[in-house]
Amino acid sequence: MGKHLIFTIVSLSAPMSYAHKTFASIHNPNIFTWNTMIRGYAESENPDPALDIHHEMRVNSIEPDTHTYPFLLKAIAKLIAVRDGEKVHCIAMKDGFESLVFVQNALVHFYGACGQAESALQVFELMPEKNLVAWNSVINGYALNSRPNETLTLFRKMGLEGVKPDGFTLVSLLTACAELGALTLGRRSHVYMLKVGLDKNLHATNALLDLYAKCGNIREAEMIFDELAERSVVSWTSLIVGLSVNGFGEKALELFKELERKGLVPSEITFVGVLYACSHCGMVDEGFAYFERMTNEFGIVPKIEHYGCMVDLLGRAGLVKRAYEYIQKMPIKPNAVIWRTLLGACTIHKHLAIGEVARDELRKLEPKHCGDYVLLSNLYASERRWSDVHNVRTTMLKEGVKKVPGHSLVELGNCIHEFVMGDKSHPQTEAIYAMLSEMTRLSRMEGYAPHTSNVLADIEEEEKETALSYHSEKIAIAFMLINTPPGISIRVVKNLRVCADCHFAIKLISKVFDREIVVRDRSRFHHFRNGVCSCKDYW
């Protein structure tokens, strides 16, 4: 028994390679020792051997116990090995361990971590007793997989069943609120955190900081950061990224310099925020300097996200040819996002030849992605090549590619209201469209003229203008103007990039109605105030 005890201490404190050697020297290891080995790998940076240990254990006819499957499923969740996890689920059922609460919790966590939120929910709903760990796992499964509505529904159900949330629950809830732009609900969560003392939980406060940043309320994000008794690199990174996407790139870079003065080591995500800040401020030379420092000074091996930032940096600055050459010299194979970034830059800066090259590459990687067709169509439209626009749209129909409809979300009275282009489903439709007409009338007095160059040529000019007037973000703004008092800020979350027409129109709407309007589109925030946007028309 002494050797087994020594092995346990070794496996929990030493590198797994040393633990494995010790394990191999034990004659007839017992189930406790096998489990310890699986646990060691599950909690290490390389959990893959845990599967081999389990296989070896079964070959040796070692009967598992109540601790075997939770550790094994934890390893599989880290590996995101869906098929292996499903096999283990079947084995656990056969061995009669599926009904144990620890195994059920591990299964819910595994399915959620692997993007199988529905499977996680099925296991969860079959549990006769649902503890806080189970609730957290299933809620987090939906939050991780960008299913904010389901996350909030489960959170409400959890409250109705009298289960009190903890820091892990709040992180999932705040993540969902951030994705939906549900600032009011996020603020209520903040009040709850203060009430029960969870404002001292660093993970929860980091999520709160991230919420305010992602809801476009960067001032409150900075206040949360300033009040933190302890700041991890995650805290610094959250605010740096938040400042970057909100259009405050210079402040983001100043914060990064302060992080360095504090002697903290930035992570690869910190550098994504830094490079993003450079990209959205047009700081090309500075961006390349930071990229060099990341690799040479901090030893961070660039990932596809970092290369994507560099392509975006060059593309936004109009250096499209240089961006294309950069992609060709990348040491890793460019993915669809890289080529799509280049195609987007070609559309903005009207580089048709390179745009067609980018589209050809995208056709190989993701032939059914509707956004690529739209970008190419807009590029042809900007060159007034209407027959090519028609061909692109015909190809979309022929190949069954459907355009993802733009939608905009706004929060009012603890409810999220969603609008699509030309939406007439809302009970207040008549009042909304009356306000849209008034918005257009007042904007024209300030110099608004519809930007119709990318709207299809086969409809009349007047119809083009009408189509632009009914974009989802304009409908959402009209809804908020008639339902909120004067002077109240309006926040809109949009799933696509704001078009040039809406961007120009919202600047004027912010001026004539004397409102701050914050629009979060697919990649960044636009803070409109008094006829000016925080992006300085560089987006």
C-alpha positions as CSV (number, residue, x, y, z in Angstrom):
1,M,0.0,0.0,0.0
2,G,3.0,2.3,0.6
3,K,4.0,2.2,-3.0
4,H,0.4,3.1,-4.1
5,L,0.5,6.1,-1.7
6,I,3.9,7.3,-3.0
7,F,2.5,7.0,-6.6
8,T,-0.6,9.1,-5.7
9,I,1.7,11.9,-4.3
10,V,3.9,11.7,-7.4
11,S,1.0,11.7,-9.9
12,L,-0.6,14.8,-8.3
13,S,2.6,16.8,-7.9
14,A,5.1,15.7,-10.6
15,P,5.1,15.7,-14.4
16,M,2.9,12.9,-15.8
17,S,5.9,11.3,-17.6
18,Y,7.5,10.6,-14.2
19,A,4.1,9.4,-12.8
20,H,3.7,7.0,-15.7
21,K,7.1,5.5,-15.0
22,T,6.2,5.0,-11.4
23,F,2.8,3.5,-12.4
24,A,4.5,1.1,-14.8
25,S,6.7,-0.2,-11.9
26,I,3.8,-1.2,-9.7
27,H,2.9,-4.9,-9.8
28,N,-0.9,-5.4,-10.1
29,P,-2.0,-1.8,-9.5
30,N,-5.4,-1.5,-7.8
31,I,-8.4,0.5,-9.1
32,F,-7.5,3.5,-7.0
33,T,-4.1,3.6,-8.8
34,W,-5.7,3.3,-12.2
35,N,-8.1,6.1,-11.4
36,T,-5.3,8.3,-10.1
37,M,-3.5,7.9,-13.4
38,I,-6.6,8.8,-15.4
39,R,-7.2,11.8,-13.1
40,G,-3.6,12.9,-13.5
41,Y,-3.9,13.0,-17.2
42,A,-7.4,14.5,-17.1
43,E,-6.0,17.5,-15.1
44,S,-2.8,17.8,-17.2
45,E,-2.2,19.8,-20.4
46,N,-2.1,16.6,-22.4
47,P,-5.2,14.5,-21.4
48,D,-5.0,12.2,-24.4
49,P,-3.2,9.3,-22.6
50,A,-6.2,9.0,-20.2
51,L,-8.0,7.1,-23.0
52,D,-5.1,4.7,-23.4
53,I,-5.0,4.1,-19.7
54,H,-8.7,3.3,-19.6
55,H,-8.3,0.9,-22.6
56,E,-5.4,-0.8,-20.9
57,M,-7.4,-1.1,-17.7
58,R,-10.3,-2.9,-19.6
59,V,-7.8,-5.2,-21.4
60,N,-6.5,-6.2,-18.0
61,S,-10.1,-6.8,-16.8
62,I,-9.9,-4.2,-14.0
63,E,-13.4,-3.4,-12.9
64,P,-14.1,0.4,-12.8
65,D,-15.6,2.1,-9.7
66,T,-17.6,5.3,-9.0
67,H,-14.5,7.5,-9.6
68,T,-13.4,6.1,-13.0
69,Y,-15.9,7.7,-15.4
70,P,-16.0,11.3,-14.0
71,F,-12.2,11.6,-14.4
72,L,-12.3,9.9,-17.8
73,L,-15.1,12.1,-19.1
74,K,-13.3,15.2,-17.9
75,A,-10.3,14.2,-20.0
76,I,-12.5,13.5,-23.0
77,A,-14.3,16.9,-22.6
78,K,-10.9,18.6,-22.7
79,L,-10.1,16.7,-25.9
80,I,-13.6,17.5,-27.4
81,A,-13.6,13.9,-28.5
82,V,-17.4,13.4,-29.1
83,R,-17.3,9.9,-30.4
84,D,-15.0,8.7,-27.6
85,G,-17.3,10.3,-25.0
86,E,-20.3,8.6,-26.5
87,K,-18.6,5.2,-26.4
88,V,-17.7,5.8,-22.7
89,H,-21.3,6.8,-22.0
90,C,-22.4,3.5,-23.4
91,I,-19.8,1.6,-21.4
92,A,-20.9,3.4,-18.2
93,M,-24.5,2.4,-18.9
94,K,-23.4,-1.2,-19.4
95,D,-21.4,-1.2,-16.2
96,G,-24.4,0.2,-14.3
97,F,-22.8,3.6,-13.4
98,E,-24.9,5.9,-15.5
99,S,-27.4,6.6,-12.6
100,L,-24.6,7.9,-10.3
101,V,-24.8,11.6,-9.8
102,F,-21.1,12.1,-10.3
103,V,-21.2,10.3,-13.6
104,Q,-24.3,12.2,-14.7
105,N,-22.7,15.5,-13.9
106,A,-19.6,14.5,-15.8
107,L,-21.8,13.5,-18.8
108,V,-23.6,16.8,-18.8
109,H,-20.3,18.6,-18.7
110,F,-18.8,16.5,-21.4
111,Y,-21.7,17.0,-23.9
112,G,-21.8,20.7,-23.2
113,A,-18.1,21.2,-23.6
114,C,-18.2,19.3,-26.9
115,G,-20.9,21.4,-28.4
116,Q,-23.7,18.9,-27.9
117,A,-26.0,21.1,-25.8
118,E,-29.1,19.1,-26.6
119,S,-27.5,15.8,-25.5
120,A,-26.4,17.5,-22.3
121,L,-29.9,18.7,-21.7
122,Q,-31.3,15.1,-22.3
123,V,-28.9,13.7,-19.7
124,F,-29.8,16.5,-17.3
125,E,-33.5,16.1,-17.6
126,L,-33.3,12.4,-16.8
127,M,-31.5,13.1,-13.5
128,P,-33.8,12.5,-10.6
129,E,-31.8,14.9,-8.4
130,K,-30.2,17.9,-10.0
131,N,-27.5,19.6,-7.9
132,L,-25.8,22.9,-8.5
133,V,-23.0,21.3,-10.5
134,A,-25.5,19.8,-12.9
135,W,-27.3,23.1,-13.4
136,N,-24.0,24.9,-14.0
137,S,-22.9,22.3,-16.5
138,V,-26.0,22.4,-18.6
139,I,-26.3,26.2,-18.5
140,N,-22.7,26.6,-19.4
141,G,-23.1,24.1,-22.2
142,Y,-25.6,26.4,-23.9
143,A,-23.6,29.6,-23.1
144,L,-20.4,28.0,-24.6
145,N,-22.3,27.1,-27.7
146,S,-23.7,30.6,-28.4
147,R,-27.2,29.7,-27.4
148,P,-28.0,32.7,-25.1
149,N,-31.8,32.4,-25.2
150,E,-31.7,28.8,-23.9
151,T,-29.1,29.8,-21.3
152,L,-31.4,32.5,-19.9
153,T,-34.4,30.1,-20.0
154,L,-32.5,27.5,-18.0
155,F,-31.3,30.1,-15.5
156,R,-34.9,31.2,-14.9
157,K,-36.0,27.6,-14.4
158,M,-33.1,27.1,-12.0
159,G,-34.4,30.0,-9.9
160,L,-38.0,28.7,-10.0
161,E,-36.7,25.4,-8.6
162,G,-35.1,27.2,-5.7
163,V,-31.4,26.5,-6.7
164,K,-29.2,29.4,-5.7
165,P,-26.5,30.3,-8.3
166,D,-22.8,30.6,-7.6
167,G,-19.9,32.2,-9.4
168,F,-19.8,29.6,-12.1
169,T,-23.5,30.2,-12.8
170,L,-23.0,33.9,-13.0
171,V,-20.2,33.5,-15.5
172,S,-22.5,31.6,-17.8
173,L,-25.4,34.0,-17.3
174,L,-23.2,37.1,-18.0
175,T,-21.8,35.4,-21.1
176,A,-25.3,34.9,-22.4
177,C,-26.3,38.5,-21.5
178,A,-23.2,39.8,-23.3
179,E,-24.0,37.9,-26.5
180,L,-27.6,39.2,-26.6
181,G,-26.6,42.7,-25.5
182,A,-29.0,42.3,-22.6
183,L,-27.5,45.1,-20.5
184,T,-30.5,45.5,-18.1
185,L,-30.5,41.8,-17.2
186,G,-26.7,42.0,-16.8
187,R,-27.1,44.9,-14.4
188,R,-29.6,42.9,-12.4
189,S,-27.0,40.1,-12.2
190,H,-24.5,42.7,-11.0
191,V,-26.8,43.8,-8.2
192,Y,-27.3,40.1,-7.2
193,M,-23.5,39.6,-7.2
194,L,-23.1,42.6,-4.8
195,K,-25.9,41.3,-2.6
196,V,-24.5,37.8,-2.1
197,G,-20.8,38.8,-2.1
198,L,-19.9,37.3,-5.5
199,D,-18.4,40.6,-6.6
200,K,-15.2,39.2,-4.9
201,N,-15.2,36.2,-7.2
202,L,-12.6,37.1,-9.9
203,H,-14.1,34.8,-12.6
204,A,-17.5,36.4,-12.1
205,T,-16.2,40.0,-12.1
206,N,-14.1,39.3,-15.2
207,A,-17.3,38.1,-16.9
208,L,-19.1,41.2,-15.6
209,L,-16.3,43.4,-17.1
210,D,-16.7,41.6,-20.4
211,L,-20.5,42.1,-20.3
212,Y,-20.3,45.8,-20.0
213,A,-17.6,46.0,-22.7
214,K,-19.7,43.8,-25.1
215,C,-22.8,45.9,-24.4
216,G,-20.9,49.0,-25.5
217,N,-20.8,50.5,-22.0
218,I,-17.1,50.8,-21.8
219,R,-17.2,53.4,-19.0
220,E,-18.8,50.9,-16.6
221,A,-16.3,48.2,-17.8
222,E,-13.5,50.6,-16.8
223,M,-15.1,51.2,-13.4
224,I,-15.3,47.4,-12.7
225,F,-11.7,47.1,-13.7
226,D,-10.6,50.0,-11.4
227,E,-12.5,48.5,-8.5
228,L,-10.9,45.1,-8.7
229,A,-8.9,44.2,-5.7
230,E,-7.0,41.6,-7.7
231,R,-6.4,41.8,-11.5
232,S,-5.5,38.8,-13.4
233,V,-4.2,38.8,-17.0
234,V,-7.7,37.9,-18.0
235,S,-9.0,41.1,-16.4
236,W,-6.4,43.2,-18.3
237,T,-7.1,41.3,-21.5
238,S,-10.9,41.7,-21.2
239,L,-10.6,45.5,-20.9
240,I,-8.0,45.7,-23.7
241,V,-10.2,43.8,-26.1
242,G,-13.2,45.7,-24.9
243,L,-11.6,49.1,-25.6
244,S,-10.4,47.8,-29.0
245,V,-13.8,46.6,-30.2
246,N,-15.5,49.8,-28.9
247,G,-13.2,51.9,-31.1
248,F,-10.9,53.2,-28.3
249,G,-7.7,51.6,-29.8
250,E,-5.3,54.2,-28.4
251,K,-6.6,53.7,-24.9
252,A,-6.3,49.9,-25.4
253,L,-2.6,50.3,-26.3
254,E,-2.0,52.6,-23.3
255,L,-3.5,49.9,-21.1
256,F,-1.3,47.3,-22.6
257,K,1.7,49.4,-21.8
258,E,0.5,49.7,-18.2
259,L,0.1,45.9,-18.1
260,E,3.8,45.6,-19.1
261,R,4.9,48.1,-16.5
262,K,3.1,46.0,-13.8
263,G,5.3,43.1,-14.9
264,L,2.5,40.9,-16.1
265,V,2.9,38.6,-19.0
266,P,0.4,39.1,-21.8
267,S,-1.4,36.1,-23.3
268,E,-2.0,35.2,-26.9
269,I,-5.6,36.6,-26.5
270,T,-4.1,39.9,-25.1
271,F,-2.2,40.3,-28.4
272,V,-5.4,39.6,-30.4
273,G,-6.8,42.7,-28.6
274,V,-3.7,44.7,-29.3
275,L,-3.5,43.8,-33.0
276,Y,-7.3,44.4,-33.3
277,A,-6.8,47.9,-31.8
278,C,-4.0,48.7,-34.4
279,S,-6.3,47.3,-37.2
280,H,-9.2,49.5,-36.3
281,C,-7.1,52.6,-35.8
282,G,-5.2,52.2,-39.1
283,M,-1.9,51.8,-37.2
284,V,-0.1,49.6,-39.7
285,D,3.5,50.0,-38.6
286,E,2.6,49.7,-34.9
287,G,0.6,46.5,-35.6
288,F,3.6,44.9,-37.3
289,A,5.9,46.0,-34.4
290,Y,3.6,44.4,-31.9
291,F,3.4,41.2,-33.9
292,E,7.2,41.0,-33.9
293,R,7.3,41.6,-30.2
294,M,4.7,38.9,-29.6
295,T,6.9,36.3,-31.2
296,N,10.4,37.5,-30.4
297,E,10.0,39.0,-26.9
298,F,7.2,36.9,-25.5
299,G,7.7,33.6,-27.4
300,I,4.1,33.4,-28.4
301,V,3.7,31.3,-31.6
302,P,1.2,33.2,-33.8
303,K,-2.2,31.5,-34.4
304,I,-4.6,31.9,-37.2
305,E,-6.4,34.7,-35.3
306,H,-3.2,36.8,-35.1
307,Y,-2.6,36.3,-38.8
308,G,-6.2,37.3,-39.4
309,C,-5.7,40.5,-37.5
310,M,-2.7,41.3,-39.7
311,V,-4.6,40.7,-42.9
312,D,-7.4,42.8,-41.5
313,L,-4.9,45.6,-40.6
314,L,-3.6,45.8,-44.1
315,G,-7.0,45.4,-45.8
316,R,-8.6,48.2,-43.7
317,A,-5.8,50.5,-44.6
318,G,-6.4,49.9,-48.3
319,L,-3.2,47.9,-48.7
320,V,-5.1,45.0,-50.4
321,K,-2.2,43.8,-52.6
322,R,0.1,43.7,-49.7
323,A,-2.5,41.8,-47.7
324,Y,-2.7,39.2,-50.5
325,E,1.1,38.9,-50.6
326,Y,1.1,38.5,-46.8
327,I,-1.4,35.6,-47.0
328,Q,0.8,33.9,-49.6
329,K,3.8,34.1,-47.3
330,M,2.0,32.9,-44.1
331,P,3.7,29.8,-42.5
332,I,0.3,28.3,-41.8
333,K,-2.5,27.5,-44.3
334,P,-5.0,30.4,-44.5
335,N,-8.5,29.4,-43.5
336,A,-11.8,30.7,-44.8
337,V,-11.9,33.6,-42.3
338,I,-8.6,34.9,-43.7
339,W,-9.8,34.8,-47.3
340,R,-13.1,36.3,-46.3
341,T,-11.3,39.2,-44.6
342,L,-9.4,39.8,-47.8
343,L,-12.6,39.6,-49.9
344,G,-14.3,42.1,-47.6
345,A,-11.3,44.5,-48.0
346,C,-11.5,44.1,-51.8
347,T,-15.2,45.0,-51.7
348,I,-14.5,48.1,-49.6
349,H,-11.5,49.3,-51.7
350,K,-12.7,47.9,-55.1
351,H,-10.0,45.5,-55.9
352,L,-11.9,43.2,-58.3
353,A,-9.0,40.9,-59.5
354,I,-7.8,40.0,-56.0
355,G,-11.4,39.7,-54.8
356,E,-12.1,37.1,-57.4
357,V,-9.0,35.2,-56.3
358,A,-10.2,35.3,-52.7
359,R,-13.7,34.1,-53.8
360,D,-12.1,31.1,-55.7
361,E,-10.2,30.1,-52.5
362,L,-13.4,30.4,-50.5
363,R,-15.3,28.2,-53.0
364,K,-12.8,25.4,-52.2
365,L,-13.0,25.8,-48.4
366,E,-16.7,26.8,-47.7
367,P,-18.6,26.7,-51.0
368,K,-22.0,27.2,-49.4
369,H,-21.2,30.3,-47.2
370,C,-23.8,32.9,-48.2
371,G,-21.7,35.9,-47.0
372,D,-19.1,35.3,-49.7
373,Y,-21.7,35.5,-52.4
374,V,-23.0,38.8,-50.9
375,L,-19.5,40.3,-50.7
376,L,-18.7,39.3,-54.3
377,S,-22.1,40.6,-55.5
378,N,-21.4,43.9,-53.7
379,L,-17.9,44.1,-55.3
380,Y,-19.4,43.7,-58.7
381,A,-22.2,46.2,-57.9
382,S,-19.6,48.8,-56.8
383,E,-18.0,48.4,-60.3
384,R,-21.6,48.6,-61.9
385,R,-21.1,45.1,-63.4
386,W,-24.8,44.3,-63.0
387,S,-24.7,41.2,-65.2
388,D,-22.1,39.7,-62.9
389,V,-24.3,40.6,-59.9
390,H,-27.1,38.8,-61.6
391,N,-24.9,35.7,-62.2
392,V,-23.8,35.6,-58.6
393,R,-27.4,35.7,-57.4
394,T,-28.5,33.1,-60.0
395,T,-25.7,30.8,-58.8
396,M,-26.9,31.2,-55.2
397,L,-30.4,30.1,-56.2
398,K,-29.1,27.2,-58.3
399,E,-26.8,25.9,-55.5
400,G,-29.5,26.4,-52.8
401,V,-27.5,29.0,-50.9
402,K,-29.7,31.2,-48.8
403,K,-28.6,34.6,-47.5
404,V,-28.5,34.9,-43.8
405,P,-31.1,37.6,-43.0
406,G,-29.8,40.6,-41.1
407,H,-31.5,41.0,-37.7
408,S,-31.1,43.6,-34.9
409,L,-31.8,43.1,-31.2
410,V,-32.7,45.8,-28.7
411,E,-33.6,45.4,-25.0
412,L,-36.6,47.1,-23.4
413,G,-38.4,46.3,-20.2
414,N,-36.4,43.1,-19.5
415,C,-37.4,41.8,-22.9
416,I,-35.3,41.4,-26.1
417,H,-37.0,42.6,-29.2
418,E,-35.8,41.3,-32.6
419,F,-36.3,42.9,-36.0
420,V,-35.5,41.9,-39.5
421,M,-35.4,44.0,-42.7
422,G,-38.9,45.2,-43.6
423,D,-40.3,43.7,-40.4
424,K,-44.0,44.2,-39.9
425,S,-44.7,41.6,-37.3
426,H,-44.4,43.8,-34.2
427,P,-47.6,45.0,-32.5
428,Q,-46.3,48.6,-32.8
429,T,-45.6,48.3,-36.5
430,E,-47.8,51.3,-37.5
431,A,-46.0,53.6,-35.0
432,I,-42.6,52.2,-35.9
433,Y,-43.1,53.0,-39.6
434,A,-44.4,56.4,-38.8
435,M,-41.2,57.1,-36.9
436,L,-39.1,55.7,-39.7
437,S,-40.7,58.2,-42.1
438,E,-40.0,61.0,-39.6
439,M,-36.3,59.8,-39.2
440,T,-35.8,59.9,-42.9
441,R,-37.5,63.3,-43.3
442,L,-35.4,64.9,-40.5
443,S,-32.2,63.2,-41.8
444,R,-32.7,64.6,-45.3
445,M,-32.9,68.1,-43.8
446,E,-29.4,67.4,-42.4
447,G,-28.0,66.3,-45.8
448,Y,-28.9,62.6,-45.9
449,A,-29.0,61.0,-49.3
450,P,-29.6,57.2,-49.7
451,H,-26.4,55.2,-50.6
452,T,-28.0,53.0,-53.3
453,S,-24.9,51.9,-55.2
454,N,-24.9,48.3,-53.9
455,V,-28.7,47.7,-54.2
456,L,-29.7,45.6,-57.2
457,A,-30.1,47.4,-60.5
458,D,-33.3,45.7,-61.5
459,I,-35.5,47.8,-59.2
460,E,-36.4,51.4,-59.4
461,E,-34.3,54.0,-57.6
462,E,-37.3,54.9,-55.3
463,E,-37.6,51.2,-54.4
464,K,-33.9,51.1,-53.6
465,E,-34.3,54.0,-51.2
466,T,-37.3,52.2,-49.5
467,A,-35.3,49.0,-49.1
468,L,-32.5,50.9,-47.4
469,S,-35.0,52.7,-45.1
470,Y,-36.3,49.3,-43.8
471,H,-32.9,47.8,-42.7
472,S,-33.3,46.1,-39.4
473,E,-31.1,48.5,-37.3
474,K,-33.2,51.5,-38.5
475,I,-36.4,49.7,-37.5
476,A,-34.9,48.8,-34.1
477,I,-33.9,52.5,-33.6
478,A,-37.4,53.7,-34.5
479,F,-38.9,51.2,-32.0
480,M,-36.6,52.5,-29.2
481,L,-37.3,56.2,-30.1
482,I,-41.0,55.8,-29.6
483,N,-40.6,53.7,-26.4
484,T,-37.9,55.5,-24.4
485,P,-37.8,59.0,-22.9
486,P,-35.7,61.7,-24.7
487,G,-32.0,61.6,-23.9
488,I,-31.9,57.8,-23.1
489,S,-29.1,55.9,-24.9
490,I,-30.1,53.4,-27.5
491,R,-28.2,50.1,-27.9
492,V,-28.6,47.8,-30.9
493,V,-27.0,44.5,-31.5
494,K,-26.8,43.5,-35.2
495,N,-25.6,40.1,-36.6
496,L,-24.1,41.6,-39.8
497,R,-21.8,44.4,-40.7
498,V,-23.5,47.8,-40.7
499,C,-23.9,49.0,-44.3
500,A,-22.6,52.4,-45.5
501,D,-26.1,53.9,-45.8
502,C,-27.2,52.9,-42.3
503,H,-23.9,54.2,-40.9
504,F,-24.3,57.6,-42.5
505,A,-28.0,57.7,-41.6
506,I,-27.5,56.8,-37.9
507,K,-24.9,59.5,-37.5
508,L,-27.6,62.1,-38.5
509,I,-30.3,60.4,-36.5
510,S,-28.1,60.7,-33.4
511,K,-27.9,64.4,-34.1
512,V,-31.5,65.3,-34.9
513,F,-32.9,63.3,-32.0
514,D,-30.1,64.2,-29.6
515,R,-29.5,60.6,-28.6
516,E,-26.4,58.4,-28.1
517,I,-26.9,55.4,-30.3
518,V,-24.5,52.4,-29.8
519,V,-24.6,49.8,-32.5
520,R,-22.7,46.5,-32.1
521,D,-22.3,44.9,-35.5
522,R,-20.5,41.6,-36.5
523,S,-17.0,42.9,-35.7
524,R,-17.1,46.1,-33.6
525,F,-19.0,48.9,-31.9
526,H,-20.1,52.2,-33.3
527,H,-20.8,54.9,-30.8
528,F,-22.9,57.6,-32.6
529,R,-23.3,60.9,-30.9
530,N,-24.2,64.4,-32.3
531,G,-23.6,63.3,-35.9
532,V,-20.3,61.7,-35.3
533,C,-19.2,58.0,-35.0
534,S,-16.5,56.8,-32.7
535,C,-15.0,54.8,-35.6
536,K,-14.3,58.1,-37.4
537,D,-15.7,56.4,-40.6
538,Y,-12.9,53.9,-40.5
539,W,-14.5,50.5,-40.3
